Amino acid sequence: MLRRDSGYSAHEWQRAERLTLASSTEWADGAALEAARARRLKAYWRMTALSLVESGADIRPLLANAPGVGPLAETGEILCRKAAEVEGAAPTEAASLYYTAGLFLGNAGLSQDSDHAQEAAFRLVQQAVEMGSRSDARVPPLCWKRDEVTVDGPARIDLGGGWSDSPPFCLDWGGTVLNVAVRLDGRYPIRALIKRVGEPVIRCVASGDTEVVYRTTNEILYPASPGDEMSIPRTALAMTGLFRLEEPLACVLERMGSGLEIRTEVNLPMGSGLGTSSILAACVLQALAEMGGEALDPQTLSDRVMRLEQLMTTGGGWQDQAGGIFPGAKLLVSGPGLRQRIRVQPLGWTAERRRDFEQHVVLYYTGIRRVARNLLRQVVGRYLARETACLQVLHSIKTLALEMSHAMQEGDWEQLGSLLDRHWQLNQVLDPHTTNAPINALLEGVRPYIRGAKLAGAGGGGFLILITKSVEVAGDLRSFLNEESARNGGAVYGCEIASEGLKVG
């Protein structure tokens, strides 16, 4: 056509058969074209998936429209490799990548690989907490300095911001919590007592006189398991650095001067939601520090409790123990970072306003128990997967905690009740099992008496925090709940703000 020398002439071109676009498809290799199209689709889907994960987007809609098992598996494997590359420098980012990789692998039917990836995610969360507490350098004590130590702790009621203190969210964004250390029925309900004993053993006694005697270091250092009543004292002992597998327990205790008996007591129902396990851990760790002659500041004690709970695999953040370690009503704030430094902002109350708050609050045990461990893993998993609703709730409850603190300082109990109701609604978005039919029926029954309410802690049972419409109505509500208690096994508790944190004796 261009009149250039070639083996093909314009005349031949003019004589050639003409094909329309429609008829030319008869000559195409349909299977090859479809295969190429499928490859392009899968490659584009995979690139989109990786881009969304890296941007922190919610990838559930994408998972629901995957173009096959292959792209799911390939994306999961790529995310695992990316996570491995950043484990040391950014453990929480790596945890998110591993957990998300597990979602892709699980959707591809690779359940074992999915489980391994998600376990790696939770392992990295624990590692991040440990990295944040590495500055807590301790030298094991040379001998016991005291014959006996008793540490009593208050309970805590969480009004706002709970969940924002839990790793890895608090490590990435910081947490904000409003809670109150309280005495119940006029006393501190949590206690740890440690004393010397003549035998070269460690004797642990829990509430109800359940007793276990440890005679080897292997028994002390054996990994904690859920449901073990002695997990807290045993893990606290392991954290002292005194015990090594190669050294017999009798030799360690002989060097320290004696064996020990550790008694723990919680005068509250199990699964109360009042932070009892974390505060009990704080009491045990404080008592051990006193026995070893170590001066332990509140921030370091809070860090140790968080590390202890990670070692016990129960997880958890800092607000439970901080609620008992630091006295009174306070706003607790931490910034982003592996080292969670807690800023304590006590509410600037007059004695009159404090009494007014105590008279407006009714604390009621619902008679329903719940353990938060599996729930914690579920919420952490949703955060690691960057689910939109989960992220929105966690950021919103931080704001609610601030707003609640202002309402409490001003004595605006109507506003406080309204915010408490809003928090309760957000908790149900985070976990639909926060409530159930008996709790809903109870809340409906008390609604005429109250301005707002929420369950303490993770919800699903335990204690109900109620802000009443007036001091007079609070008395009527207590009478109503006492009648309910005969049917559901609940109980009304007297609640007073604790002006001290842990009490050492």
Helices and strands as residue ranges (DSSP letters): H 10-15, H 21-24, G 25-27, H 30-55, H 60-63, H 69-86, H 91-107, H 111-132, E 148-153, E 155-160, H 169-173, E 176-184, E 190-197, E 202-206, E 210-214, H 217-221, H 231-239, H 249-256, E 259-266, H 276-291, H 298-311, H 319-325, E 329-334, E 342-346, H 351-360, E 361-365, H 373-384, H 388-410, H 413-430, G 432-434, H 437-446, G 447-449, E 450-455, E 463-468, H 471-488, E 491-493, E 495-497, E 503-504
